[in-house]
Amino acid sequence: MEVIKHIIMVDGQARIRRKPHIKAKMVARLYIWEKQSITSVVDQYDLTASEVHSAIAYYYDNQEILDAEYNQAIADVSQDVMTLDKLKQKIAKRQQNDDHE
């Protein structure tokens, strides 16, 4: 994977070099998915335009992998929600049974 000037890898995550707590993919998605302007993203994260453009370049260079990770995370959360809903239903059913005894 090629490293872009304003991007560093920290624990397997691409981050903004000057602000390593900010993930590059999150910055890029504001512009690409949320249709925010470069200026808006710059202001929101207190970044330079070059840092935002670097995050966007990183995203496009790794889009297939990043989108697959995102889709898997959404699937995992959906599974957790379904599991939680089933657990809540089971608890409610037990409480109903206890109330009838």
Biopython code that builds the backbone (N, CA, C, O; Angstrom):
import numpy as np
from Bio.PDB.StructureBuilder import StructureBuilder

atoms = [
    (1, "MET", "N", (0.847, -1.169, 0.000)),
    (1, "MET", "CA", (0.000, 0.000, 0.000)),
    (1, "MET", "C", (0.900, 1.243, 0.000)),
    (1, "MET", "O", (1.821, 1.356, 0.810)),
    (2, "GLU", "N", (0.625, 2.147, -0.898)),
    (2, "GLU", "CA", (1.406, 3.373, -1.004)),
    (2, "GLU", "C", (0.974, 4.370, 0.073)),
    (2, "GLU", "O", (-0.219, 4.540, 0.328)),
    (3, "VAL", "N", (1.941, 5.019, 0.693)),
    (3, "VAL", "CA", (1.632, 6.014, 1.726)),
    (3, "VAL", "C", (1.605, 7.391, 1.077)),
    (3, "VAL", "O", (2.497, 7.739, 0.303)),
    (4, "ILE", "N", (0.597, 8.157, 1.390)),
    (4, "ILE", "CA", (0.427, 9.503, 0.857)),
    (4, "ILE", "C", (0.994, 10.485, 1.873)),
    (4, "ILE", "O", (0.957, 10.222, 3.075)),
    (5, "LYS", "N", (1.515, 11.611, 1.404)),
    (5, "LYS", "CA", (2.256, 12.572, 2.238)),
    (5, "LYS", "C", (1.621, 12.874, 3.590)),
    (5, "LYS", "O", (2.323, 12.868, 4.602)),
    (6, "HIS", "N", (0.340, 13.132, 3.640)),
    (6, "HIS", "CA", (-0.308, 13.550, 4.882)),
    (6, "HIS", "C", (-0.943, 12.395, 5.657)),
    (6, "HIS", "O", (-1.659, 12.619, 6.633)),
    (7, "ILE", "N", (-0.683, 11.171, 5.226)),
    (7, "ILE", "CA", (-1.314, 9.991, 5.831)),
    (7, "ILE", "C", (-0.246, 9.119, 6.482)),
    (7, "ILE", "O", (0.825, 8.909, 5.914)),
    (8, "ILE", "N", (-0.545, 8.614, 7.678)),
    (8, "ILE", "CA", (0.317, 7.629, 8.334)),
    (8, "ILE", "C", (-0.556, 6.434, 8.731)),
    (8, "ILE", "O", (-1.776, 6.548, 8.853)),
    (9, "MET", "N", (0.085, 5.314, 8.924)),
    (9, "MET", "CA", (-0.632, 4.124, 9.376)),
    (9, "MET", "C", (-0.393, 3.968, 10.880)),
    (9, "MET", "O", (0.747, 3.961, 11.342)),
    (10, "VAL", "N", (-1.479, 3.845, 11.626)),
    (10, "VAL", "CA", (-1.417, 3.634, 13.070)),
    (10, "VAL", "C", (-2.336, 2.465, 13.398)),
    (10, "VAL", "O", (-3.545, 2.542, 13.182)),
    (11, "ASP", "N", (-1.768, 1.390, 13.915)),
    (11, "ASP", "CA", (-2.549, 0.196, 14.253)),
    (11, "ASP", "C", (-3.405, -0.271, 13.080)),
    (11, "ASP", "O", (-4.564, -0.649, 13.253)),
    (12, "GLY", "N", (-2.822, -0.240, 11.890)),
    (12, "GLY", "CA", (-3.514, -0.728, 10.705)),
    (12, "GLY", "C", (-4.562, 0.229, 10.132)),
    (12, "GLY", "O", (-5.283, -0.127, 9.201)),
    (13, "GLN", "N", (-4.645, 1.420, 10.676)),
    (13, "GLN", "CA", (-5.619, 2.412, 10.215)),
    (13, "GLN", "C", (-4.880, 3.622, 9.642)),
    (13, "GLN", "O", (-3.929, 4.120, 10.245)),
    (14, "ALA", "N", (-5.321, 4.087, 8.481)),
    (14, "ALA", "CA", (-4.749, 5.300, 7.896)),
    (14, "ALA", "C", (-5.292, 6.501, 8.657)),
    (14, "ALA", "O", (-6.499, 6.643, 8.857)),
    (15, "ARG", "N", (-4.375, 7.355, 9.071)),
    (15, "ARG", "CA", (-4.762, 8.525, 9.864)),
    (15, "ARG", "C", (-4.057, 9.764, 9.321)),
    (15, "ARG", "O", (-3.061, 9.670, 8.602)),
    (16, "ILE", "N", (-4.589, 10.910, 9.677)),
    (16, "ILE", "CA", (-3.972, 12.160, 9.271)),
    (16, "ILE", "C", (-2.680, 12.336, 10.083)),
    (16, "ILE", "O", (-2.702, 12.294, 11.314)),
    (17, "ARG", "N", (-1.563, 12.530, 9.384)),
    (17, "ARG", "CA", (-0.249, 12.594, 10.041)),
    (17, "ARG", "C", (-0.206, 13.644, 11.156)),
    (17, "ARG", "O", (0.276, 13.354, 12.251)),
    (18, "ARG", "N", (-0.690, 14.829, 10.902)),
    (18, "ARG", "CA", (-0.622, 15.918, 11.887)),
    (18, "ARG", "C", (-1.610, 15.730, 13.032)),
    (18, "ARG", "O", (-1.433, 16.288, 14.115)),
    (19, "LYS", "N", (-2.651, 14.941, 12.786)),
    (19, "LYS", "CA", (-3.678, 14.682, 13.805)),
    (19, "LYS", "C", (-4.010, 13.194, 13.781)),
    (19, "LYS", "O", (-5.044, 12.798, 13.244)),
    (20, "PRO", "N", (-3.148, 12.376, 14.353)),
    (20, "PRO", "CA", (-3.295, 10.923, 14.222)),
    (20, "PRO", "C", (-4.551, 10.334, 14.870)),
    (20, "PRO", "O", (-4.831, 9.149, 14.688)),
    (21, "HIS", "N", (-5.297, 11.117, 15.606)),
    (21, "HIS", "CA", (-6.556, 10.610, 16.155)),
    (21, "HIS", "C", (-7.676, 10.651, 15.111)),
    (21, "HIS", "O", (-8.761, 10.125, 15.356)),
    (22, "ILE", "N", (-7.429, 11.262, 13.962)),
    (22, "ILE", "CA", (-8.445, 11.380, 12.915)),
    (22, "ILE", "C", (-8.166, 10.364, 11.810)),
    (22, "ILE", "O", (-7.089, 10.365, 11.214)),
    (23, "LYS", "N", (-9.148, 9.493, 11.540)),
    (23, "LYS", "CA", (-9.009, 8.472, 10.504)),
    (23, "LYS", "C", (-9.262, 9.079, 9.120)),
    (23, "LYS", "O", (-10.210, 9.838, 8.916)),
    (24, "ALA", "N", (-8.398, 8.727, 8.192)),
    (24, "ALA", "CA", (-8.501, 9.250, 6.829)),
    (24, "ALA", "C", (-9.820, 8.858, 6.171)),
    (24, "ALA", "O", (-10.420, 9.663, 5.459)),
    (25, "LYS", "N", (-10.274, 7.633, 6.403)),
    (25, "LYS", "CA", (-11.503, 7.188, 5.750)),
    (25, "LYS", "C", (-12.713, 7.996, 6.217)),
    (25, "LYS", "O", (-13.642, 8.217, 5.440)),
    (26, "MET", "N", (-12.712, 8.435, 7.458)),
    (26, "MET", "CA", (-13.833, 9.239, 7.961)),
    (26, "MET", "C", (-13.837, 10.618, 7.306)),
    (26, "MET", "O", (-14.892, 11.148, 6.954)),
    (27, "VAL", "N", (-12.655, 11.187, 7.148)),
    (27, "VAL", "CA", (-12.530, 12.485, 6.486)),
    (27, "VAL", "C", (-13.012, 12.364, 5.039)),
    (27, "VAL", "O", (-13.806, 13.181, 4.572)),
    (28, "ALA", "N", (-12.533, 11.352, 4.344)),
    (28, "ALA", "CA", (-12.898, 11.155, 2.937)),
    (28, "ALA", "C", (-14.396, 10.916, 2.770)),
    (28, "ALA", "O", (-15.008, 11.435, 1.836)),
    (29, "ARG", "N", (-14.980, 10.142, 3.662)),
    (29, "ARG", "CA", (-16.411, 9.829, 3.531)),
    (29, "ARG", "C", (-17.297, 11.060, 3.715)),
    (29, "ARG", "O", (-18.384, 11.130, 3.142)),
    (30, "LEU", "N", (-16.846, 12.018, 4.499)),
    (30, "LEU", "CA", (-17.621, 13.261, 4.615)),
    (30, "LEU", "C", (-17.742, 13.935, 3.256)),
    (30, "LEU", "O", (-18.802, 14.445, 2.895)),
    (31, "TYR", "N", (-16.653, 13.930, 2.515)),
    (31, "TYR", "CA", (-16.649, 14.557, 1.194)),
    (31, "TYR", "C", (-17.358, 13.681, 0.158)),
    (31, "TYR", "O", (-18.191, 14.164, -0.608)),
    (32, "ILE", "N", (-17.019, 12.397, 0.145)),
    (32, "ILE", "CA", (-17.526, 11.497, -0.898)),
    (32, "ILE", "C", (-18.973, 11.085, -0.644)),
    (32, "ILE", "O", (-19.806, 11.190, -1.544)),
    (33, "TRP", "N", (-19.283, 10.624, 0.546)),
    (33, "TRP", "CA", (-20.619, 10.097, 0.844)),
    (33, "TRP", "C", (-21.584, 11.184, 1.294)),
    (33, "TRP", "O", (-22.746, 11.205, 0.887)),
    (34, "GLU", "N", (-21.091, 12.088, 2.138)),
    (34, "GLU", "CA", (-21.972, 13.114, 2.715)),
    (34, "GLU", "C", (-22.057, 14.370, 1.840)),
    (34, "GLU", "O", (-22.831, 15.284, 2.126)),
    (35, "LYS", "N", (-21.251, 14.404, 0.769)),
    (35, "LYS", "CA", (-21.266, 15.518, -0.191)),
    (35, "LYS", "C", (-20.926, 16.860, 0.450)),
    (35, "LYS", "O", (-21.385, 17.907, -0.007)),
    (36, "GLN", "N", (-20.112, 16.825, 1.519)),
    (36, "GLN", "CA", (-19.661, 18.077, 2.111)),
    (36, "GLN", "C", (-18.535, 18.658, 1.258)),
    (36, "GLN", "O", (-17.799, 17.919, 0.603)),
    (37, "SER", "N", (-18.409, 19.949, 1.269)),
    (37, "SER", "CA", (-17.341, 20.599, 0.515)),
    (37, "SER", "C", (-15.998, 20.376, 1.213)),
    (37, "SER", "O", (-15.941, 20.042, 2.397)),
    (38, "ILE", "N", (-14.927, 20.568, 0.455)),
    (38, "ILE", "CA", (-13.592, 20.482, 1.044)),
    (38, "ILE", "C", (-13.477, 21.492, 2.188)),
    (38, "ILE", "O", (-12.945, 21.177, 3.252)),
    (39, "THR", "N", (-13.979, 22.703, 1.959)),
    (39, "THR", "CA", (-13.925, 23.748, 2.983)),
    (39, "THR", "C", (-14.659, 23.325, 4.247)),
    (39, "THR", "O", (-14.181, 23.571, 5.355)),
    (40, "SER", "N", (-15.800, 22.697, 4.091)),
    (40, "SER", "CA", (-16.572, 22.235, 5.246)),
    (40, "SER", "C", (-15.802, 21.181, 6.032)),
    (40, "SER", "O", (-15.768, 21.224, 7.261)),
    (41, "VAL", "N", (-15.184, 20.237, 5.329)),
    (41, "VAL", "CA", (-14.410, 19.184, 5.995)),
    (41, "VAL", "C", (-13.181, 19.791, 6.678)),
    (41, "VAL", "O", (-12.834, 19.409, 7.796)),
    (42, "VAL", "N", (-12.528, 20.735, 6.002)),
    (42, "VAL", "CA", (-11.383, 21.444, 6.587)),
    (42, "VAL", "C", (-11.796, 22.091, 7.906)),
    (42, "VAL", "O", (-11.117, 21.946, 8.923)),
    (43, "ASP", "N", (-12.915, 22.806, 7.873)),
    (43, "ASP", "CA", (-13.387, 23.504, 9.076)),
    (43, "ASP", "C", (-13.808, 22.534, 10.180)),
    (43, "ASP", "O", (-13.517, 22.761, 11.354)),
    (44, "GLN", "N", (-14.488, 21.460, 9.803)),
    (44, "GLN", "CA", (-14.999, 20.517, 10.797)),
    (44, "GLN", "C", (-13.880, 19.838, 11.573)),
    (44, "GLN", "O", (-13.988, 19.661, 12.787)),
    (45, "TYR", "N", (-12.813, 19.457, 10.891)),
    (45, "TYR", "CA", (-11.723, 18.726, 11.534)),
    (45, "TYR", "C", (-10.477, 19.576, 11.778)),
    (45, "TYR", "O", (-9.474, 19.072, 12.283)),
    (46, "ASP", "N", (-10.533, 20.856, 11.424)),
    (46, "ASP", "CA", (-9.381, 21.747, 11.548)),
    (46, "ASP", "C", (-8.175, 21.163, 10.815)),
    (46, "ASP", "O", (-7.092, 21.016, 11.381)),
    (47, "LEU", "N", (-8.390, 20.835, 9.544)),
    (47, "LEU", "CA", (-7.359, 20.267, 8.686)),
    (47, "LEU", "C", (-7.003, 21.267, 7.596)),
    (47, "LEU", "O", (-7.657, 22.298, 7.437)),
    (48, "THR", "N", (-5.960, 20.944, 6.855)),
    (48, "THR", "CA", (-5.643, 21.717, 5.660)),
    (48, "THR", "C", (-6.342, 21.060, 4.472)),
    (48, "THR", "O", (-6.728, 19.893, 4.533)),
    (49, "ALA", "N", (-6.495, 21.817, 3.401)),
    (49, "ALA", "CA", (-7.094, 21.252, 2.189)),
    (49, "ALA", "C", (-6.244, 20.085, 1.679)),
    (49, "ALA", "O", (-6.782, 19.096, 1.180)),
    (50, "SER", "N", (-4.925, 20.198, 1.803)),
    (50, "SER", "CA", (-4.029, 19.114, 1.373)),
    (50, "SER", "C", (-4.276, 17.840, 2.167)),
    (50, "SER", "O", (-4.246, 16.744, 1.607)),
    (51, "GLU", "N", (-4.518, 17.974, 3.464)),
    (51, "GLU", "CA", (-4.799, 16.799, 4.297)),
    (51, "GLU", "C", (-6.108, 16.139, 3.871)),
    (51, "GLU", "O", (-6.199, 14.913, 3.809)),
    (52, "VAL", "N", (-7.107, 16.946, 3.583)),
    (52, "VAL", "CA", (-8.396, 16.393, 3.138)),
    (52, "VAL", "C", (-8.231, 15.700, 1.787)),
    (52, "VAL", "O", (-8.725, 14.590, 1.588)),
    (53, "HIS", "N", (-7.541, 16.357, 0.868)),
    (53, "HIS", "CA", (-7.322, 15.743, -0.449)),
    (53, "HIS", "C", (-6.511, 14.449, -0.325)),
    (53, "HIS", "O", (-6.760, 13.490, -1.056)),
    (54, "SER", "N", (-5.553, 14.419, 0.586)),
    (54, "SER", "CA", (-4.775, 13.188, 0.809)),
    (54, "SER", "C", (-5.664, 12.069, 1.332)),
    (54, "SER", "O", (-5.529, 10.917, 0.919)),
    (55, "ALA", "N", (-6.575, 12.410, 2.240)),
    (55, "ALA", "CA", (-7.507, 11.408, 2.768)),
    (55, "ALA", "C", (-8.401, 10.877, 1.653)),
    (55, "ALA", "O", (-8.673, 9.679, 1.583)),
    (56, "ILE", "N", (-8.848, 11.763, 0.795)),
    (56, "ILE", "CA", (-9.696, 11.351, -0.336)),
    (56, "ILE", "C", (-8.907, 10.454, -1.279)),
    (56, "ILE", "O", (-9.416, 9.431, -1.737)),
    (57, "ALA", "N", (-7.662, 10.834, -1.573)),
    (57, "ALA", "CA", (-6.817, 10.006, -2.443)),
    (57, "ALA", "C", (-6.593, 8.632, -1.829)),
    (57, "ALA", "O", (-6.666, 7.617, -2.522)),
    (58, "TYR", "N", (-6.322, 8.602, -0.532)),
    (58, "TYR", "CA", (-6.136, 7.312, 0.156)),
    (58, "TYR", "C", (-7.402, 6.462, 0.024)),
    (58, "TYR", "O", (-7.332, 5.272, -0.281)),
    (59, "TYR", "N", (-8.543, 7.079, 0.254)),
    (59, "TYR", "CA", (-9.802, 6.342, 0.163)),
    (59, "TYR", "C", (-9.975, 5.741, -1.232)),
    (59, "TYR", "O", (-10.259, 4.551, -1.365)),
    (60, "TYR", "N", (-9.805, 6.556, -2.260)),
    (60, "TYR", "CA", (-9.996, 6.051, -3.623)),
    (60, "TYR", "C", (-8.968, 4.982, -3.981)),
    (60, "TYR", "O", (-9.284, 4.046, -4.714)),
    (61, "ASP", "N", (-7.746, 5.109, -3.477)),
    (61, "ASP", "CA", (-6.726, 4.092, -3.743)),
    (61, "ASP", "C", (-7.043, 2.767, -3.057)),
    (61, "ASP", "O", (-6.550, 1.720, -3.474)),
    (62, "ASN", "N", (-7.862, 2.805, -2.010)),
    (62, "ASN", "CA", (-8.164, 1.610, -1.214)),
    (62, "ASN", "C", (-9.666, 1.388, -1.062)),
    (62, "ASN", "O", (-10.101, 0.736, -0.113)),
    (63, "GLN", "N", (-10.454, 1.916, -1.977)),
    (63, "GLN", "CA", (-11.902, 1.935, -1.842)),
    (63, "GLN", "C", (-12.507, 0.545, -1.682)),
    (63, "GLN", "O", (-13.386, 0.349, -0.843)),
    (64, "GLU", "N", (-12.059, -0.400, -2.457)),
    (64, "GLU", "CA", (-12.638, -1.744, -2.385)),
    (64, "GLU", "C", (-12.467, -2.350, -0.984)),
    (64, "GLU", "O", (-13.412, -2.911, -0.428)),
    (65, "ILE", "N", (-11.283, -2.237, -0.431)),
    (65, "ILE", "CA", (-11.004, -2.780, 0.902)),
    (65, "ILE", "C", (-11.790, -2.021, 1.969)),
    (65, "ILE", "O", (-12.411, -2.629, 2.841)),
    (66, "LEU", "N", (-11.760, -0.694, 1.897)),
    (66, "LEU", "CA", (-12.438, 0.119, 2.909)),
    (66, "LEU", "C", (-13.953, -0.075, 2.872)),
    (66, "LEU", "O", (-14.597, -0.133, 3.919)),
    (67, "ASP", "N", (-14.520, -0.175, 1.676)),
    (67, "ASP", "CA", (-15.962, -0.398, 1.577)),
    (67, "ASP", "C", (-16.342, -1.786, 2.079)),
    (67, "ASP", "O", (-17.390, -1.954, 2.704)),
    (68, "ALA", "N", (-15.498, -2.782, 1.810)),
    (68, "ALA", "CA", (-15.760, -4.132, 2.316)),
    (68, "ALA", "C", (-15.719, -4.149, 3.846)),
    (68, "ALA", "O", (-16.559, -4.788, 4.480)),
    (69, "GLU", "N", (-14.753, -3.457, 4.437)),
    (69, "GLU", "CA", (-14.670, -3.365, 5.902)),
    (69, "GLU", "C", (-15.910, -2.677, 6.467)),
    (69, "GLU", "O", (-16.466, -3.116, 7.474)),
    (70, "TYR", "N", (-16.337, -1.609, 5.823)),
    (70, "TYR", "CA", (-17.524, -0.871, 6.267)),
    (70, "TYR", "C", (-18.765, -1.760, 6.187)),
    (70, "TYR", "O", (-19.553, -1.828, 7.130)),
    (71, "ASN", "N", (-18.927, -2.432, 5.060)),
    (71, "ASN", "CA", (-20.088, -3.310, 4.888)),
    (71, "ASN", "C", (-20.096, -4.442, 5.904)),
    (71, "ASN", "O", (-21.158, -4.828, 6.391)),
    (72, "GLN", "N", (-18.924, -4.979, 6.229)),
    (72, "GLN", "CA", (-18.841, -6.036, 7.242)),
    (72, "GLN", "C", (-19.204, -5.488, 8.610)),
    (72, "GLN", "O", (-19.898, -6.151, 9.380)),
    (73, "ALA", "N", (-18.743, -4.287, 8.920)),
    (73, "ALA", "CA", (-19.073, -3.671, 10.211)),
    (73, "ALA", "C", (-20.579, -3.445, 10.331)),
    (73, "ALA", "O", (-21.156, -3.670, 11.394)),
    (74, "ILE", "N", (-21.213, -3.003, 9.252)),
    (74, "ILE", "CA", (-22.667, -2.799, 9.256)),
    (74, "ILE", "C", (-23.382, -4.134, 9.442)),
    (74, "ILE", "O", (-24.357, -4.219, 10.188)),
    (75, "ALA", "N", (-22.903, -5.169, 8.769)),
    (75, "ALA", "CA", (-23.500, -6.496, 8.915)),
    (75, "ALA", "C", (-23.350, -7.005, 10.346)),
    (75, "ALA", "O", (-24.280, -7.596, 10.896)),
    (76, "ASP", "N", (-22.192, -6.780, 10.945)),
    (76, "ASP", "CA", (-21.954, -7.208, 12.327)),
    (76, "ASP", "C", (-22.894, -6.485, 13.291)),
    (76, "ASP", "O", (-23.462, -7.100, 14.193)),
    (77, "VAL", "N", (-23.052, -5.181, 13.093)),
    (77, "VAL", "CA", (-23.945, -4.408, 13.958)),
    (77, "VAL", "C", (-25.385, -4.884, 13.785)),
    (77, "VAL", "O", (-26.116, -5.024, 14.766)),
    (78, "SER", "N", (-25.789, -5.129, 12.554)),
    (78, "SER", "CA", (-27.147, -5.617, 12.293)),
    (78, "SER", "C", (-27.384, -6.953, 12.981)),
    (78, "SER", "O", (-28.452, -7.184, 13.547)),
    (79, "GLN", "N", (-26.391, -7.831, 12.934)),
    (79, "GLN", "CA", (-26.496, -9.130, 13.595)),
    (79, "GLN", "C", (-26.618, -8.957, 15.095)),
    (79, "GLN", "O", (-27.414, -9.636, 15.744)),
    (80, "ASP", "N", (-25.821, -8.038, 15.650)),
    (80, "ASP", "CA", (-25.884, -7.774, 17.089)),
    (80, "ASP", "C", (-27.252, -7.236, 17.484)),
    (80, "ASP", "O", (-27.787, -7.615, 18.526)),
    (81, "VAL", "N", (-27.822, -6.359, 16.669)),
    (81, "VAL", "CA", (-29.140, -5.798, 16.957)),
    (81, "VAL", "C", (-30.197, -6.896, 16.929)),
    (81, "VAL", "O", (-31.069, -6.943, 17.797)),
    (82, "MET", "N", (-30.121, -7.783, 15.929)),
    (82, "MET", "CA", (-31.093, -8.885, 15.856)),
    (82, "MET", "C", (-30.952, -9.794, 17.060)),
    (82, "MET", "O", (-31.953, -10.247, 17.616)),
    (83, "THR", "N", (-29.721, -10.069, 17.472)),
    (83, "THR", "CA", (-29.484, -10.913, 18.633)),
    (83, "THR", "C", (-30.033, -10.250, 19.891)),
    (83, "THR", "O", (-30.647, -10.916, 20.724)),
    (84, "LEU", "N", (-29.822, -8.963, 20.034)),
    (84, "LEU", "CA", (-30.331, -8.223, 21.180)),
    (84, "LEU", "C", (-31.862, -8.232, 21.192)),
    (84, "LEU", "O", (-32.480, -8.405, 22.243)),
    (85, "ASP", "N", (-32.467, -8.044, 20.018)),
    (85, "ASP", "CA", (-33.930, -8.080, 19.933)),
    (85, "ASP", "C", (-34.474, -9.452, 20.342)),
    (85, "ASP", "O", (-35.475, -9.539, 21.052)),
    (86, "LYS", "N", (-33.815, -10.516, 19.893)),
    (86, "LYS", "CA", (-34.242, -11.864, 20.269)),
    (86, "LYS", "C", (-34.114, -12.075, 21.778)),
    (86, "LYS", "O", (-34.978, -12.689, 22.402)),
    (87, "LEU", "N", (-33.033, -11.564, 22.351)),
    (87, "LEU", "CA", (-32.833, -11.678, 23.791)),
    (87, "LEU", "C", (-33.931, -10.924, 24.538)),
    (87, "LEU", "O", (-34.472, -11.431, 25.521)),
    (88, "LYS", "N", (-34.259, -9.733, 24.085)),
    (88, "LYS", "CA", (-35.320, -8.950, 24.715)),
    (88, "LYS", "C", (-36.661, -9.678, 24.626)),
    (88, "LYS", "O", (-37.436, -9.676, 25.582)),
    (89, "GLN", "N", (-36.932, -10.297, 23.483)),
    (89, "GLN", "CA", (-38.173, -11.057, 23.317)),
    (89, "GLN", "C", (-38.215, -12.245, 24.272)),
    (89, "GLN", "O", (-39.254, -12.535, 24.865)),
    (90, "LYS", "N", (-37.090, -12.924, 24.419)),
    (90, "LYS", "CA", (-37.017, -14.082, 25.309)),
    (90, "LYS", "C", (-37.251, -13.653, 26.758)),
    (90, "LYS", "O", (-37.966, -14.325, 27.502)),
    (91, "ILE", "N", (-36.643, -12.532, 27.153)),
    (91, "ILE", "CA", (-36.820, -12.028, 28.518)),
    (91, "ILE", "C", (-38.272, -11.632, 28.744)),
    (91, "ILE", "O", (-38.843, -11.938, 29.790)),
    (92, "ALA", "N", (-38.869, -10.959, 27.776)),
    (92, "ALA", "CA", (-40.276, -10.545, 27.898)),
    (92, "ALA", "C", (-41.186, -11.756, 28.017)),
    (92, "ALA", "O", (-42.135, -11.748, 28.801)),
    (93, "LYS", "N", (-40.904, -12.793, 27.246)),
    (93, "LYS", "CA", (-41.718, -14.013, 27.291)),
    (93, "LYS", "C", (-41.590, -14.689, 28.662)),
    (93, "LYS", "O", (-42.578, -15.162, 29.224)),
    (94, "ARG", "N", (-40.364, -14.730, 29.192)),
    (94, "ARG", "CA", (-40.147, -15.306, 30.522)),
    (94, "ARG", "C", (-40.918, -14.526, 31.588)),
    (94, "ARG", "O", (-41.537, -15.104, 32.481)),
    (95, "GLN", "N", (-40.861, -13.198, 31.469)),
    (95, "GLN", "CA", (-41.570, -12.365, 32.444)),
    (95, "GLN", "C", (-43.083, -12.603, 32.368)),
    (95, "GLN", "O", (-43.763, -12.632, 33.394)),
    (96, "GLN", "N", (-43.601, -12.770, 31.158)),
    (96, "GLN", "CA", (-45.028, -13.064, 30.991)),
    (96, "GLN", "C", (-45.371, -14.408, 31.623)),
    (96, "GLN", "O", (-46.394, -14.539, 32.295)),
    (97, "ASN", "N", (-44.526, -15.394, 31.411)),
    (97, "ASN", "CA", (-44.745, -16.721, 31.976)),
    (97, "ASN", "C", (-44.686, -16.669, 33.501)),
    (97, "ASN", "O", (-45.493, -17.299, 34.184)),
    (98, "ASP", "N", (-43.706, -15.898, 34.035)),
    (98, "ASP", "CA", (-43.597, -15.753, 35.486)),
    (98, "ASP", "C", (-44.824, -15.059, 36.066)),
    (98, "ASP", "O", (-45.277, -15.401, 37.158)),
    (99, "ASP", "N", (-45.359, -14.086, 35.335)),
    (99, "ASP", "CA", (-46.540, -13.341, 35.805)),
    (99, "ASP", "C", (-47.784, -14.223, 35.848)),
    (99, "ASP", "O", (-48.681, -13.984, 36.657)),
    (100, "HIS", "N", (-47.850, -15.241, 34.989)),
    (100, "HIS", "CA", (-49.017, -16.121, 34.932)),
    (100, "HIS", "C", (-48.928, -17.269, 35.931)),
    (100, "HIS", "O", (-49.899, -18.002, 36.121)),
    (101, "GLU", "N", (-47.780, -17.429, 36.566)),
    (101, "GLU", "CA", (-47.625, -18.549, 37.529)),
    (101, "GLU", "C", (-48.061, -18.170, 38.902)),
    (101, "GLU", "O", (-47.995, -18.989, 39.819)),
]
sb = StructureBuilder()
sb.init_structure("model")
sb.init_model(0)
sb.init_chain("A")
sb.init_seg("    ")
for serial, (resi, resn, name, xyz) in enumerate(atoms, 1):
    if name == "N":
        sb.init_residue(resn, " ", resi, " ")
    sb.init_atom(name, np.array(xyz, "f"), 0.0, 1.0, " ", f" {name:<3s}", serial, name[0])
structure = sb.get_structure()
